[in-house]
Amino acid sequence: MGTQGKLSARERLQILLDPESLVETGVLGHHRATAFGMQRVEAPGDGVITGYGRLAGRTVCVAAEDFAVMGGSIGEMHAGKVSRILELALRLGVPFIQLNESGGARIQEGVVALDRLSEIFRQNTLASGVIPQISVVFGPAAGGAVYSPALTDFTVMTRSACMFVTGPDVIRTVTHEEVSFEDLGGGEVHNRQSGVAHFLADDDRQAIALVRELLGYLPDNNASEPPAVASGEPPRPDEALRDLIPRDHTRAYDIKQVIARVSDAGQFLEIQAHFAPNVVVGFARLRGRPVGVVANQPRVMAGTLDVDASDKAARFVRTCDAFNLPLVTLVDIPGYLPGTDQEHRGLIRHGAKLLYAYAEASVPKLTVILRKAVGGGYIAMSSRGLGADYVLALPDAEVAVLGAEGAANILLKNGQATPEDREAFLREYREELAHPYHAARRGVVDDVIDASEIRPRLIAALEGLRGKTVDRPVKKHGNIPL
C-alpha cells in the first residue's frame, strides 16, 4: 500500500472484484518503442492491467492503470489493451470499469500513442448508452487521459486525484497564471465547479465502494432491466410528508428529506451532489425497483433551474433512459433563474437540453408537483406535454404560467390598480387558474392527492407502466441542443 491511503492498481482490483475472479488479458503486453532509450525500459503489462471478473456475482470488464509503470503513461500497447477489453465488454453486454491514474499519452512513442488513444475514445463512444461505463480517477489524469473518463457515464474522483488537459507548467508558460494541481483540476474543483466528476471520495477504498453501490442500480446493458431487490415494505401512506413540505410556498425545506421518505428504507444515491445543488438527481428504489429521481431543491436558489442545473438534470435523464430506469420527478420550481448572467451564458440552449431529454425519454415517467410548477419551469420538469405518463399534484400546489404576483404586475396596467383591486385580482387568479384542480380538469394533472399518498401512488403507477412501449419516428439520431 502506498502513501496517503493510496493503493496499487492490483490492490484496487482485488477490492473491486469478487475474490479470485479476475481473468487477465494481455498479461505479457509490452511496448516496442526504441527511441529515447525505450529499448532499455521494462514496462510490465505496459502499465495497465486488463481483464474481466465478477462484481457482486455479475460479470464486468476492467482496466486498471498502473502508475508505478512509467507513470501509467498511455502508449500503443497500453491503449490497445484497454480498447480490446472495452470492445469485449460491448460484445458481452457487461459493464466496463476503468481505474485511472495516468500522466497521459507516452511522449516517447510519438503520434502512434495518440492514434491508439483515440481508439479508446471511439470504443467509449460506441459503448455509450449500450453498457454502463464507470471511471475512477485515483491520481493524475493529464492531457489525453482525461477524455475517456469524460466519455463514460459516471466519474468518481478521490481527493488526491486531479484531471486537466494542460498542466500548471504549460499554463504558466502560455498564460503566465500560477495555479496548483489541486486548484486547477482537483477532486473538489471537478465535483463543485466544473461538473466533470459525479462523486468525490475521501480515499481509494471509498471510491471503490461507491462503484459497487452505483452498479447495484444499473443493468448489465441497455437490453436488460436494472437489478431489482426483494422489498417487504408495504406501500403505506406516510403522514410525515405533510410536515416536511411546508404549505407556505415561500418557506424553504430540504427535498432530500422528501426523497428519503418516498424511497425504500430511505436510501438514495445522489449523483453530482456538490454541483448545481439547486437540482437533486440520483438513484433510489420503489418497492425494490431502481428508479432515477430528479427534484428541485428549494433550499438552494429557491429550486430554480440555471445553466448548470439544466445540464446536470438533462444528462441524468438521458442516462436513466439509456439504461431503462423509470424517472420520478419531484417538482417545486418557481421558474428558470432570471438575470443577464444566465441569459448571456446561454440559458435558452442549456434549458432546451432538459426539454429535449425528457421529451426523448421513453422509460416510464412519473411526476409529482409538490408546491410550485410555474412557467417554463413547469414545462421543463417532466410535464404532461413532454410525455409524462402519470402526473400528480398536492392540493396546495400552484400550477400556472406565472405566479400570482407576477401575473398581477403584468395584467394590472401600469401599476394603477388600488391595493384593493390588486388583492381582488390575486384572489381571483389563484381561485381560477393557479390551483391544481384547474390543471386536473384540463387533463394535465391526473389526480390531486394528499402528501402522505406520494409513495404508494408512485409504486402503483410504476407497476402499471411496467410494459410501456413507445413508437418513434425512424431517424439516425436527433440533434441535442449545445
C-alpha positions as CSV (number, residue, x, y, z in Angstrom):
1,M,0.0,0.0,0.0
2,G,1.3,3.4,-1.0
3,T,1.3,6.7,0.8
4,Q,-1.8,8.9,1.7
5,G,-4.1,5.9,1.7
6,K,-3.4,5.1,-1.9
7,L,-3.4,1.5,-3.2
8,S,-1.6,-0.1,-6.1
9,A,-3.5,-0.9,-9.3
10,R,-3.7,-4.6,-8.4
11,E,-4.8,-3.9,-4.9
12,R,-7.7,-1.8,-6.2
13,L,-8.8,-4.6,-8.5
14,Q,-8.7,-7.0,-5.6
15,I,-11.0,-4.8,-3.6
16,L,-13.3,-4.1,-6.5
17,L,-13.8,-7.6,-7.8
18,D,-15.1,-10.7,-6.1
19,P,-12.2,-12.8,-4.7
20,E,-10.1,-14.7,-7.2
21,S,-12.5,-13.8,-10.1
22,L,-10.1,-11.7,-12.2
23,V,-9.1,-13.3,-15.6
24,E,-6.4,-11.1,-17.0
25,T,-5.9,-10.3,-20.7
26,G,-2.8,-9.1,-22.5
27,V,-0.7,-10.1,-19.5
28,L,2.6,-10.1,-21.4
29,G,1.9,-7.0,-23.4
30,H,4.9,-4.8,-23.8
31,H,5.9,-1.7,-25.8
32,R,8.0,-1.9,-28.9
33,A,9.4,1.6,-28.8
34,T,13.2,2.2,-29.2
35,A,13.6,5.9,-29.3
36,F,15.0,7.9,-26.3
37,G,16.3,4.7,-24.7
38,M,13.0,3.0,-24.6
39,Q,14.6,-0.3,-25.7
40,R,16.1,-0.5,-22.2
41,V,12.8,0.3,-20.4
42,E,10.9,-2.6,-18.9
43,A,7.2,-1.9,-18.6
44,P,5.2,-4.9,-17.2
45,G,1.8,-5.2,-18.9
46,D,2.7,-1.8,-20.5
47,G,1.3,0.0,-17.5
48,V,-2.2,-1.3,-17.4
49,I,-4.0,-4.4,-16.0
50,T,-7.0,-5.5,-18.1
51,G,-9.4,-8.4,-17.9
52,Y,-12.8,-9.5,-16.7
53,G,-14.2,-10.8,-13.4
54,R,-17.2,-10.8,-11.1
55,L,-18.5,-7.9,-9.1
56,A,-21.3,-9.0,-6.6
57,G,-21.7,-12.0,-8.9
58,R,-22.0,-10.0,-12.1
59,T,-19.5,-10.1,-14.9
60,V,-17.7,-6.9,-15.6
61,C,-14.7,-5.9,-17.7
62,V,-12.0,-3.8,-16.1
63,A,-8.8,-1.8,-16.9
64,A,-6.6,-0.5,-14.1
65,E,-3.7,1.8,-15.0
66,D,-0.5,1.2,-13.1
67,F,1.2,4.5,-12.1
68,A,4.2,2.5,-10.9
69,V,5.0,1.6,-14.6
70,M,6.1,4.7,-16.5
71,G,3.6,6.9,-14.6
72,G,0.8,5.0,-16.2
73,S,1.5,6.7,-19.5
74,I,-0.5,5.5,-22.4
75,G,1.4,4.0,-25.3
76,E,0.5,1.8,-28.3
77,M,0.2,-1.5,-26.4
78,H,-1.4,0.1,-23.2
79,A,-4.1,1.7,-25.3
80,G,-4.6,-1.4,-27.4
81,K,-5.2,-3.5,-24.2
82,V,-7.8,-1.0,-22.9
83,S,-9.5,-0.7,-26.3
84,R,-9.7,-4.5,-26.7
85,I,-11.2,-5.1,-23.2
86,L,-13.7,-2.4,-23.8
87,E,-14.6,-4.0,-27.1
88,L,-15.1,-7.3,-25.3
89,A,-17.3,-5.6,-22.7
90,L,-19.5,-4.4,-25.6
91,R,-19.7,-7.9,-27.2
92,L,-20.5,-9.5,-23.8
93,G,-23.0,-6.8,-22.9
94,V,-21.5,-6.2,-19.5
95,P,-20.4,-3.0,-17.6
96,F,-16.9,-1.6,-18.1
97,I,-15.0,-0.1,-15.2
98,Q,-11.7,1.8,-15.6
99,L,-9.4,2.7,-12.8
100,N,-7.4,5.7,-14.0
101,E,-4.1,7.1,-12.9
102,S,-2.0,8.3,-15.9
103,G,0.3,11.0,-16.9
104,G,-1.3,11.0,-20.4
105,A,0.0,9.9,-23.8
106,R,3.5,8.4,-23.8
107,I,5.7,11.1,-25.4
108,Q,8.5,8.7,-26.4
109,E,6.1,6.8,-28.8
110,G,5.0,9.9,-30.7
111,V,1.8,10.1,-32.7
112,V,1.2,6.3,-32.6
113,A,0.4,6.8,-28.9
114,L,-2.2,9.4,-29.8
115,D,-3.7,7.3,-32.5
116,R,-4.2,4.3,-30.2
117,L,-5.5,6.6,-27.5
118,S,-8.2,7.8,-29.9
119,E,-9.3,4.2,-30.4
120,I,-10.3,4.1,-26.8
121,F,-12.4,7.2,-27.3
122,R,-14.1,5.6,-30.2
123,Q,-14.8,2.5,-28.2
124,N,-16.2,4.6,-25.4
125,T,-18.5,6.3,-27.8
126,L,-19.7,3.1,-29.4
127,A,-20.4,1.6,-26.0
128,S,-22.2,4.8,-24.8
129,G,-25.8,4.0,-23.9
130,V,-25.3,0.3,-24.6
131,I,-23.3,-0.8,-21.5
132,P,-22.7,1.2,-18.3
133,Q,-19.2,2.7,-18.2
134,I,-17.7,3.9,-14.9
135,S,-14.4,5.7,-14.4
136,V,-12.5,6.1,-11.1
137,V,-9.6,8.6,-11.0
138,F,-7.2,8.0,-8.2
139,G,-4.3,10.2,-9.1
140,P,-3.3,12.4,-12.1
141,A,-5.2,12.1,-15.4
142,A,-3.5,14.5,-17.7
143,G,-3.8,15.5,-21.3
144,G,-5.5,12.9,-23.5
145,A,-6.0,10.7,-20.4
146,V,-8.9,12.9,-19.3
147,Y,-11.2,12.2,-22.2
148,S,-12.0,8.6,-21.7
149,P,-13.4,9.3,-18.2
150,A,-15.3,12.3,-19.7
151,L,-16.9,9.9,-22.2
152,T,-18.0,7.4,-19.6
153,D,-21.4,7.5,-17.8
154,F,-20.0,8.2,-14.3
155,T,-16.7,9.5,-12.9
156,V,-15.5,9.1,-9.4
157,M,-12.6,11.2,-8.1
158,T,-10.6,10.8,-4.9
159,R,-9.4,13.9,-3.0
160,S,-5.9,13.1,-4.1
161,A,-6.9,12.9,-7.8
162,C,-6.5,15.6,-10.4
163,M,-7.6,16.0,-14.0
164,F,-6.6,18.6,-16.5
165,V,-6.0,19.0,-20.3
166,T,-2.9,21.2,-19.8
167,G,-1.0,21.2,-16.5
168,P,0.3,24.1,-14.3
169,D,3.7,24.3,-16.1
170,V,2.1,24.8,-19.5
171,I,-0.4,27.3,-18.2
172,R,2.4,29.2,-16.5
173,T,4.3,29.4,-19.8
174,V,1.3,30.3,-22.0
175,T,-0.9,32.5,-19.9
176,H,1.5,33.3,-17.0
177,E,-1.0,32.1,-14.5
178,E,0.2,30.5,-11.3
179,V,-2.0,27.6,-10.2
180,S,-1.6,24.4,-8.2
181,F,-2.5,21.0,-9.4
182,E,-5.4,20.9,-6.9
183,D,-6.8,24.3,-7.7
184,L,-6.5,23.5,-11.4
185,G,-8.2,20.1,-11.5
186,G,-8.5,18.5,-8.1
187,G,-11.4,16.4,-7.0
188,E,-13.1,19.3,-5.3
189,V,-12.9,21.5,-8.4
190,H,-14.4,18.9,-10.7
191,N,-17.1,18.0,-8.3
192,R,-18.2,21.5,-7.3
193,Q,-17.2,23.8,-10.1
194,S,-16.8,22.1,-13.5
195,G,-19.3,19.2,-13.0
196,V,-16.8,16.8,-14.7
197,A,-17.0,14.3,-11.8
198,H,-20.1,12.7,-10.3
199,F,-18.7,11.6,-6.9
200,L,-16.0,12.7,-4.5
201,A,-14.4,10.0,-2.4
202,D,-12.1,10.5,0.6
203,D,-9.8,7.7,-0.4
204,D,-9.3,4.7,-2.7
205,R,-11.4,2.3,-0.7
206,Q,-14.4,4.7,-0.5
207,A,-14.2,5.3,-4.3
208,I,-14.3,1.6,-5.0
209,A,-17.2,1.2,-2.5
210,L,-19.1,3.9,-4.5
211,V,-18.6,2.0,-7.7
212,R,-20.0,-1.2,-6.2
213,E,-23.0,0.7,-4.8
214,L,-23.6,2.5,-8.1
215,L,-23.5,-0.6,-10.2
216,G,-26.3,-2.0,-7.9
217,Y,-28.7,0.3,-9.6
218,L,-27.6,-0.2,-13.2
219,P,-28.3,-3.1,-15.6
220,D,-25.7,-5.0,-17.5
221,N,-26.7,-3.4,-20.7
222,N,-29.4,-1.4,-22.5
223,A,-31.4,-4.5,-23.4
224,S,-31.7,-5.7,-19.8
225,E,-33.7,-4.4,-16.7
226,P,-32.0,-2.8,-13.7
227,P,-31.4,-5.2,-10.9
228,A,-34.4,-5.3,-8.6
229,V,-34.2,-6.4,-4.9
230,A,-36.7,-8.0,-2.7
231,S,-38.7,-5.5,-0.7
232,G,-41.1,-6.4,2.1
233,E,-42.1,-2.8,2.7
234,P,-45.8,-2.3,2.0
235,P,-46.6,1.0,0.2
236,R,-48.3,2.6,3.2
237,P,-49.3,6.3,3.4
238,D,-46.7,8.4,5.2
239,E,-48.2,11.2,7.2
240,A,-44.7,12.6,8.0
241,L,-44.6,14.0,4.4
242,R,-47.3,16.5,5.3
243,D,-45.0,18.2,7.8
244,L,-41.9,18.0,5.6
245,I,-43.5,20.0,2.7
246,P,-44.5,23.5,4.1
247,R,-47.8,24.9,2.8
248,D,-46.2,28.3,2.8
249,H,-44.7,28.5,-0.6
250,T,-42.0,30.9,0.5
251,R,-40.5,28.6,3.1
252,A,-37.5,26.5,2.2
253,Y,-37.2,22.8,3.0
254,D,-34.8,20.0,2.1
255,I,-36.1,18.0,-0.8
256,K,-33.7,15.2,0.1
257,Q,-35.8,14.5,3.2
258,V,-38.8,14.1,1.0
259,I,-36.9,11.7,-1.3
260,A,-35.8,9.7,1.7
261,R,-39.4,9.3,2.9
262,V,-40.6,8.2,-0.6
263,S,-37.7,5.7,-1.2
264,D,-37.3,2.2,0.1
265,A,-35.6,2.3,3.5
266,G,-34.7,5.9,3.0
267,Q,-31.9,5.0,0.7
268,F,-30.8,7.5,-2.0
269,L,-27.6,7.5,-4.0
270,E,-27.2,11.2,-5.0
271,I,-25.3,11.9,-8.2
272,Q,-23.2,15.1,-8.5
273,A,-24.2,16.1,-5.0
274,H,-21.8,19.1,-5.0
275,F,-22.5,20.5,-8.4
276,A,-25.6,22.7,-9.2
277,P,-27.2,21.8,-5.9
278,N,-30.4,23.6,-6.8
279,V,-31.5,20.4,-8.6
280,V,-31.0,17.0,-7.0
281,V,-30.6,13.8,-9.1
282,G,-29.8,10.3,-8.1
283,F,-31.0,6.7,-7.7
284,A,-33.5,5.2,-5.3
285,R,-35.8,2.1,-5.2
286,L,-39.5,1.9,-5.1
287,R,-40.7,-1.5,-3.8
288,G,-37.3,-2.9,-4.8
289,R,-37.2,-1.5,-8.3
290,P,-34.5,1.1,-9.2
291,V,-35.6,4.5,-10.4
292,G,-33.9,7.8,-11.3
293,V,-35.1,10.8,-9.2
294,V,-34.9,14.4,-10.4
295,A,-36.1,17.1,-8.0
296,N,-35.9,20.8,-7.4
297,Q,-34.1,21.8,-4.2
298,P,-36.0,24.7,-2.5
299,R,-33.1,25.2,-0.1
300,V,-30.8,26.4,-2.9
301,M,-31.8,29.3,-5.2
302,A,-35.4,28.5,-4.4
303,G,-35.2,25.5,-6.6
304,T,-34.9,27.5,-9.8
305,L,-33.1,26.0,-12.9
306,D,-30.0,27.7,-14.2
307,V,-27.4,26.7,-16.8
308,D,-25.6,24.1,-14.7
309,A,-28.7,22.6,-13.2
310,S,-30.2,22.2,-16.6
311,D,-27.1,20.4,-17.9
312,K,-26.9,18.2,-14.8
313,A,-30.6,17.1,-15.0
314,A,-30.6,16.6,-18.7
315,R,-27.5,14.3,-18.7
316,F,-29.0,12.3,-15.8
317,V,-32.4,11.9,-17.6
318,R,-30.7,10.6,-20.7
319,T,-28.6,8.2,-18.6
320,C,-31.7,6.8,-17.0
321,D,-33.4,6.5,-20.3
322,A,-30.5,4.7,-21.9
323,F,-30.4,2.1,-19.1
324,N,-34.2,1.5,-18.6
325,L,-34.5,3.3,-15.3
326,P,-38.0,4.9,-14.8
327,L,-37.9,8.5,-13.9
328,V,-39.6,10.1,-10.9
329,T,-39.6,13.9,-10.9
330,L,-40.5,15.9,-7.8
331,V,-41.4,19.4,-8.8
332,D,-41.2,22.6,-6.8
333,I,-40.0,25.3,-9.1
334,P,-40.8,29.0,-9.5
335,G,-39.2,29.0,-12.9
336,Y,-35.8,29.5,-14.5
337,L,-33.2,31.7,-12.8
338,P,-33.6,35.3,-14.2
339,G,-30.7,37.6,-14.9
340,T,-28.3,38.8,-17.6
341,D,-25.6,36.4,-16.4
342,Q,-27.8,33.4,-17.1
343,E,-29.1,34.7,-20.4
344,H,-25.7,35.6,-21.6
345,R,-24.3,32.2,-20.6
346,G,-26.9,30.6,-22.9
347,L,-29.8,29.6,-20.5
348,I,-32.0,29.1,-23.6
349,R,-29.9,26.4,-25.1
350,H,-29.0,24.8,-21.8
351,G,-32.6,24.8,-20.7
352,A,-33.6,23.3,-24.0
353,K,-31.3,20.3,-23.2
354,L,-33.6,19.4,-20.4
355,L,-36.7,19.7,-22.5
356,Y,-35.1,17.5,-25.1
357,A,-34.0,14.9,-22.6
358,Y,-37.5,14.5,-21.1
359,A,-39.3,14.6,-24.4
360,E,-36.8,12.0,-25.8
361,A,-37.0,9.6,-22.9
362,S,-39.2,6.5,-23.4
363,V,-39.0,5.0,-19.9
364,P,-41.9,5.4,-17.6
365,K,-42.1,9.0,-16.4
366,L,-43.8,9.9,-13.1
367,T,-44.2,13.5,-11.9
368,V,-45.4,14.9,-8.6
369,I,-46.0,18.6,-8.3
370,L,-45.3,19.4,-4.6
371,R,-45.8,23.2,-4.3
372,K,-45.0,25.2,-7.4
373,A,-44.7,24.5,-11.1
374,V,-44.6,27.8,-12.9
375,G,-43.9,28.9,-16.4
376,G,-41.1,27.3,-18.3
377,G,-40.1,25.5,-15.1
378,Y,-43.4,23.7,-15.2
379,I,-42.7,22.5,-18.7
380,A,-39.1,21.5,-18.2
381,M,-39.7,19.3,-15.1
382,S,-41.3,16.4,-16.9
383,S,-44.7,17.9,-17.8
384,R,-47.5,16.1,-19.4
385,G,-46.8,17.8,-22.7
386,L,-43.2,16.5,-22.7
387,G,-44.5,13.0,-22.3
388,A,-45.0,12.4,-18.6
389,D,-47.1,9.2,-18.2
390,Y,-48.6,10.0,-14.8
391,V,-48.8,13.4,-13.1
392,L,-49.9,14.0,-9.5
393,A,-50.2,17.3,-7.6
394,L,-50.6,18.2,-3.9
395,P,-53.8,20.2,-3.0
396,D,-51.9,23.4,-2.3
397,A,-49.7,23.3,-5.5
398,E,-49.6,26.3,-7.8
399,V,-49.6,25.4,-11.4
400,A,-49.6,28.4,-13.8
401,V,-47.9,30.4,-16.5
402,L,-46.9,32.9,-13.9
403,G,-47.1,33.1,-10.1
404,A,-50.0,35.3,-8.9
405,E,-47.8,38.3,-8.0
406,G,-46.0,38.2,-11.4
407,A,-49.3,37.9,-13.2
408,A,-50.6,40.9,-11.3
409,N,-47.6,43.0,-12.3
410,I,-48.3,42.3,-15.9
411,L,-52.0,42.3,-16.2
412,L,-52.8,45.2,-13.8
413,K,-51.9,48.1,-16.1
414,N,-49.1,50.4,-15.2
415,G,-49.4,49.7,-11.5
416,Q,-52.5,51.9,-11.4
417,A,-54.6,49.4,-9.5
418,T,-55.5,50.2,-5.9
419,P,-54.4,47.8,-3.2
420,E,-57.9,46.5,-3.0
421,D,-58.0,45.9,-6.8
422,R,-54.7,44.0,-6.6
423,E,-55.8,41.9,-3.7
424,A,-59.0,41.0,-5.6
425,F,-57.0,40.1,-8.7
426,L,-54.7,37.9,-6.7
427,R,-57.6,36.1,-5.1
428,E,-59.4,35.5,-8.4
429,Y,-56.2,34.4,-10.2
430,R,-55.4,31.8,-7.5
431,E,-59.0,30.6,-7.5
432,E,-59.4,30.4,-11.2
433,L,-56.1,29.5,-12.7
434,A,-53.2,28.7,-10.3
435,H,-54.5,25.7,-8.4
436,P,-54.0,22.1,-9.2
437,Y,-57.7,21.3,-9.7
438,H,-57.8,23.6,-12.7
439,A,-54.8,21.6,-14.2
440,A,-56.6,18.4,-13.4
441,R,-59.8,19.5,-15.1
442,R,-57.8,20.3,-18.2
443,G,-56.1,16.9,-18.2
444,V,-52.5,17.9,-17.5
445,V,-52.7,16.5,-13.9
446,D,-54.1,13.0,-13.4
447,D,-55.0,13.4,-9.7
448,V,-54.7,15.7,-6.7
449,I,-53.5,13.7,-3.7
450,D,-52.5,14.2,-0.1
451,A,-48.8,14.3,0.5
452,S,-49.0,11.1,2.6
453,E,-50.0,9.2,-0.6
454,I,-47.0,10.0,-2.7
455,R,-45.1,6.8,-2.2
456,P,-48.0,4.3,-2.6
457,R,-49.3,6.1,-5.6
458,L,-45.9,6.1,-7.3
459,I,-45.4,2.4,-6.6
460,A,-48.8,1.6,-8.1
461,A,-48.2,3.7,-11.2
462,L,-44.7,2.2,-11.7
463,E,-46.2,-1.3,-11.6
464,G,-48.9,-0.3,-14.1
465,L,-46.4,1.1,-16.5
466,R,-44.1,-1.9,-16.5
467,G,-44.9,-2.9,-20.0
468,K,-44.7,0.6,-21.6
469,T,-43.7,0.8,-25.2
470,V,-43.1,3.9,-27.4
471,D,-43.3,4.3,-31.2
472,R,-40.6,6.6,-32.5
473,P,-40.1,8.2,-35.9
474,V,-37.4,6.4,-37.9
475,K,-34.2,8.5,-37.8
476,K,-30.5,8.1,-37.4
477,H,-30.4,10.3,-34.2
478,G,-31.7,13.7,-33.0
479,N,-29.6,16.8,-32.6
480,I,-29.4,17.7,-28.9
481,P,-29.0,21.5,-28.2
482,L,-25.5,22.6,-27.4
